[in-house]
């Protein structure tokens, strides 16, 4: 597989070019309002295969402007939809993409003010970037949100009783149990927790608990440390006739959030791709 560019922490290109300019964005504008085609509701969605993010294949014409904008800092579900709406609104035809993104950032920051508890603000204020996860090339403390939203490819393998999620990032592997209704009462907490899943139409829903406290990013805000009470709900939904997949992540943590903290990403199916061995040399603490 040809490499887009070289980076220190992985053979993949995981840094979007700062110069993704307006000309590039305008190429994708026509696709910004294209509705997604849903998979049939009478069968499980076929999620098998390797899925890639915009940061390893930013020149793929299937990306939307919102995918490019949200690739680095991340977006909540609402801010992603808000930007999509701004891009297709005829009233904004004379406004630049930069100005629309600034509107979206303000929207996200206002939402964060309502979402974060006083304890979360205190955690942000005490967060020491020098102690950020992955600076020492160890996954310890690098939590589930970062694992799910990291830009490196994801491989999904579906079975009747489970779904295996393999990540190039940290060479991690998760098992989602489809034949379990809950989490073991005596289960020991771990970095990625214990996950159960079920299908609803074209969506795989994954619920995870029993995670070790870990740092988590906040869209357009400072990171903080999740509490031991945190749990997550992930949704993997096929779109565009199986060519794309919307991934949403809800983090429920009553210590830090007044409601679910939501993140969104869109991934593309990548026939012929394989996971590379992840080699950490010098991480920055960021994607």
Beta strands, then each sheet from edge to edge (+ up, - down):
strand 1: 49-52
strand 2: 154-158
strand 3: 162-167
strand 4: 173-177
strand 5: 194-200
strand 6: 203-209
strand 7: 215-218
strand 8: 221-225
strand 9: 231-239
strand 10: 244-252
strand 11: 261-269
sheet 1: 1+ 2- 3+ 4- 5- 6+ 9- 10+ 11- 1+
sheet 2: 7+ 8-
end
